[in-house]
Amino acid sequence: MPATDAQIEQLLSDLVRIESVTPWLIPDGVGEAALQRFIADWMADLPGVEVWFEEVAPGRPNLFARLTGAGGGPSLLLNSHADTVGYGNWRDRALTPIRDGDRLIGLGVADDKSSCAIGMLALRSLVERGVRLKGDLIVATTVDEEGASIGTFHMLERHRPDAILVLEPERLDDVVVEHQGFGWIDIVVHGRAAHGSDPDQGIDAIVHMAEVIRRLKVLDNTGFGRGADGGSMSGRTVFHTGTIRGGTDYATYPSSCVLGIEIGTQPGEHLSDRVREIQAIFDEVRSIYPGFRGEVNVQIDREPFMPQGYEALFDAIVESAEPVLGRRPRATGLNAWGDSGLCSAAGIPTLCYGVDGGNFHAPDEWVSMPEMVAAVEIVERAIERFCGVT
Ligand SMILES: [Zn+2]
């Protein structure tokens, strides 16, 4: 029996009530341990399912559940993330899920507890129906996707399934087959401190940085946006400034200015392409201000999602979705990033799929309950198709 709306609402509400804010983003976030324990306990009664933790950082375990196959079929790992972002803007109600028509509302109800629930319910249904898979099914809930992704990095060092389905809220009509990469970069411009009335000695790092920022914005409008080959399924290339600091006081020429940016890369590109563009901007600014000195410090570099060899998994999802949705999902891209980028960079055939929702990382995050009901059935069917059944 497929899971009912009421069963899903019950489980998803239980997951939302357990805080699992990643401490990487919010230093007093409690982390994922309590949620992982709940999920492990929920699966503990399933015969033939092995459940275990792998500690990624103190008190921050990844959780795995394996339904061992009979052999002769490929293994599939379902990956969802147990952590959420913070909820400072809706403290009064974030952890108290409420139902509003077709929507369930609460912190992480879509991103990504919807996906945790899909994996849990699909596994339970397969076991209770006595389905004997050929390949192994592994349901993993990882930590810290909203932070530095230490959970999925840790998982990929220890597990090599034949394919990974990353479950993230999207829409059931869209199977994500590529998405952008990104970098967090500090651009540092050096000046020379001097008395404020001594322009011959002073070099104004902030004025020089303004020239850099203006050119970055021009490039955002004309160059970044076109993607690697003039058009991209993954949308306009991400670019925005994030932080800026510089100078010491009113009376002194600023000796440095540091700009923090987030910048995207399209499938086929690498962050070094963006760094090269920034260095070309430096050359241009230097031609106006010979005293200009800049450097680029990459803080985080995440590859675009560009999976190879995913066709069998793609077909399994599309063929499983068609009878449930009454239409075939399409292949699509994203101008965002997920742990799927790490999985494809590790050389594992990977796709990203999930349910409709909204207000991600914002008050009143919601998930579509009709899509949840359909998703559990689609994912269960896709597991059978992909892993094979004896
Ligand atoms: Zn997510």
Boltz pocket constraint, residues with backbone or C-beta under 6 A from the ligand:
constraints:
  - pocket:
      binder: B
      contacts: [[A, 81], [A, 111], [A, 112], [A, 145], [A, 168], [A, 169]]
      max_distance: 6.0
